[in-house]
Amino acid sequence: MNWKTKVNEQQLRVGVIGLGYVGLPLAVAFAREGFQVLGFDVDSERVEQINSGQSPVSDVDSEELQRFNGSGHLEATTDMSRMEAVDTLHICVPTPLRKSRDPDISYILASVETITENFTPPGLVILESTTYPGTTEEVVAEAFEKQGWNLEDDLLLAFSPERIDPGNEQFGIRNTPKVIGGYSEEAARVAELIYSQVADRVVTVSSPREAEMVKLLENTFRSINIGLANEMALICDRLGINVWEVIHAAATKPFGFMPFYPGPGLGGHCIPVDPLFLSWRANLEDATTRFIELADEINRGMPGHVFKKITEGLNKFKKSVNGSRICIFGVAYKPGVSDTRESPAFNVIEQLLDAGAQVEYCDPYVDQFEVAEQEISTKKQSEIIADEYDAGVIITDHDDFDWHNLLPKFSLLIDTRNGLAGFEIPADLELIHL
Ligand SMILES: NC(=O)c1ccc[n+]([C@@H]2O[C@H](COP(=O)([O-])OP(=O)(O)OC[C@H]3O[C@@H](n4cnc5c(N)ncnc54)[C@H](O)[C@@H]3O)[C@@H](O)[C@H]2O)c1
């Protein structure tokens, strides 16, 4: 196949498997450049939503989807047999952890099986899902080779980690360099050509294994540094020092320091999960992963620390957690998004419920929230009245919270994010920091 001609004449047909937070923005990025994109997903509701111009993810505008509707540039489908009509397949399916905390690559395996059943080489398959080093070469390549496909000629194979940060308005697919590791030189060359259509810079490493490891290093770096910030918060708490003030002042150093902030615990589909892919794989080779485990232990202990702070706050009012009415502000895992995966709100609320508290939540992005199979009632900001709650707890500081109006309605607030910095705190409000 002459890839250059296909690209230059905009004849390239791009296939994306899994139309979630990662796959849909990627599909839109290729459609924007004038290519024909076919998105595959097993979720028929999601497919219908996309085809009717309703974006299921916050980083993609519904209006943009509507513009693509009927233009032939972007279509979603559950019909996997249509894979025969594309040149590239980008696998963007979930990679969760199992309960036993080892990687669950079953969605990748299912996608690979679908490709072997429906795709006809030549073509390029690129795994984008985050996974442990070796997945592309040991698992995916083997499945294709079993099919009799030659990975030097028939089917080109590469790994390219997705690095997007949902909700980040400064960095998207275009201005975040794309890392690529090809199974063969030709695969790397073609993957470079394809991704340079949607990303300003492509960084090619020597094999898929290095590319898989790049993603795990990036997210392990974050997990460890957040763990350090959390440990600093625990130390400062004991020493009576304001950790936020310390971090902000340290961040004025123009070199050698990069600020990370403490919080109620790690959330999201990536940071709490990805480092454990690496420790699982490294441990199989008897390699130790002490930093990863230590950070994981500290970060997983933070919801317990928040619970302790709530207890201390209620004590000041001679109240127990049992029977207290508590409002949680923000259950999404970070500000400005509706994604609640791995949110620390789950753990904090579960501890409060176990201790007999009555819990409600307020989150402009999240309509429904269930903890331990119990639906938690939700309140709009405008519905919250003075003295209704014994305490408010800020887990996620969405910009949308109107603290000027909310602050006077509370006598006790636990702020785990320094979300109230800069607000005038009423004299009769007991404000507790992490
Ligand atoms: N969300 C992030 O911030 C982010 C950032 C970088 C990397 N990643 C990685 O990208 C991958 C995808 O994550 P996501 O957040 O987009 O997940 P997601 O849950 O938002 O989307 C995954 C989509 O894949 C679909 N799907 C599942 N199995 C399928 C199959 N066999 N065939 C077709 N479709 C299938 C699901 O229905 C869903 O629509 C994960 O490996 C994740 O770790 C995520």
The ligand as an ORCA input file, in Angstrom:
! r2SCAN-3c Opt
* xyz 0 1
  N      -9.365      8.680     30.231
  C      -8.124      9.140     30.254
  O      -7.839     10.200     30.788
  C      -7.007      8.386     29.573
  C      -5.835      9.076     29.244
  C      -4.807      8.390     28.629
  C      -4.932      7.016     28.391
  N      -6.087      6.349     28.736
  C      -6.166      4.928     28.419
  O      -6.953      4.801     27.220
  C      -7.730      3.597     27.255
  C      -9.201      3.927     27.065
  O      -9.640      4.715     28.158
  P     -10.948      5.599     28.103
  O     -10.879      6.508     29.286
  O     -11.157      6.179     26.746
  O     -12.066      4.474     28.343
  P     -13.655      4.646     28.186
  O     -14.256      3.680     29.133
  O     -14.023      6.098     28.256
  O     -13.936      4.181     26.692
  C     -13.721      2.904     26.234
  C     -14.739      2.579     25.165
  O     -14.392      1.296     24.631
  C     -15.595      0.583     24.371
  N     -15.268     -0.827     24.272
  C     -14.989     -1.722     25.262
  N     -14.693     -2.931     24.750
  C     -14.772     -2.802     23.396
  C     -14.566     -3.703     22.318
  N     -14.202     -4.966     22.515
  N     -14.769     -3.235     21.052
  C     -15.140     -1.950     20.838
  N     -15.335     -1.055     21.830
  C     -15.147     -1.475     23.100
  C     -16.486      0.967     25.523
  O     -17.856      0.711     25.233
  C     -16.174      2.474     25.674
  O     -17.033      3.260     24.887
  C      -7.396      2.948     28.606
  O      -6.350      2.023     28.414
  C      -6.891      4.092     29.443
  O      -6.028      3.668     30.460
  C      -7.127      7.028     29.304
*
